[in-house]
Amino acid sequence: MQLVVKIAPHEGFGYRAWCPALPGCYVFAQTHEEAKARIHEAVAGYLASLDVSLPRELDRKLRTNTVEMRHPSLAGVPLRASA
């Protein structure tokens, strides 16, 4: 599954990152790399907390700036970020 993750400068404080498909899933960080790492954690935690399957539309392949996130049951499988 691939989800769009957006990272942008945040006025007055480093960067913010969010996943538009997951309401309330966002983080703030001082650097771009820290934002990327934190949003990976936030998305993984969000998905782990879901009691139901994700809607089918989230399972489609999305365009640029996507980050592939895997369910925690796939722990140990490296995550890949596309530029």
C-alpha positions, 0 to 999 in steps of 0.5 A: 500500500502506498500513501501520500505523505507531504512534507513542507516548511512550517513558518516559524518552526522547521517542517511539518509532515502529514498524510492527507488520507489519514485525518489527524496524522501529522507531525512537526520537526526541525529538519526534513529528515526528522519530519520524514522519520516522524511521519513514518512512525505516525502513519505506522501507529495510525494504521496499527490502531485501526480496527477495520480494513482500510477503504479500498481507495487507499490501496491504490497506487498514488503518484509522486512524493509517496511513502510506502507504509507497511502494516506492523505485521510486516515488521522488519521489512524496510520502508522505501521512500520515493522522491 
